[in-house]
Amino acid sequence: MGARLFFIAIALSLVAAGIWAYHHDQQLRNNAMQVARGDPNDVVRELLGDPSSEGPCGTLTAIPTGCTNEYVYKYYYSIFNPQYEVVWFDHAGKVLGEQHVQRP
């Protein structure tokens, strides 16, 4: 009986994680379209939340001119075909651009 409850708990956890990942990705996809060139760093964080990684430009894509920092947001529901939203910022903390990146 204990083993059965253990496996049911694991199955429910996996289903909950899948639902959370799908909801996160839908929200990221919808809000990424609202990011506009010239938006400050704070607006991007309000729309998309905390980035999966933050650092110097060029981690996933070619570096746009004037880029000093980039945010990378990972889609969690795309395990076998990783996808990301990348947002680039200039020295003043304003958005230079945004791109959807899909790894082969």
Stockholm file with secondary structure:
# STOCKHOLM 1.0

chainA/1-104         MGARLFFIAIALSLVAAGIWAYHHDQQLRNNAMQVARGDPNDVVRELLGDPSSEGPCGTLTAIPTGCTNEYVYKYYYSIFNPQYEVVWFDHAGKVLGEQHVQRP
#=GR chainA/1-104 SS CHHHHHHHHHHHHHHHHHHHHHHHHHHHHHHHTTCCTTCBHHHHHHHHCSCSEEESSCSSSCCCTTCCEEEEEECSSCSSSCEEEEEEECTTSBEEEEEEEECC
#=GC SS_cons         CHHHHHHHHHHHHHHHHHHHHHHHHHHHHHHHTTCCTTCBHHHHHHHHCSCSEEESSCSSSCCCTTCCEEEEEECSSCSSSCEEEEEEECTTSBEEEEEEEECC
//
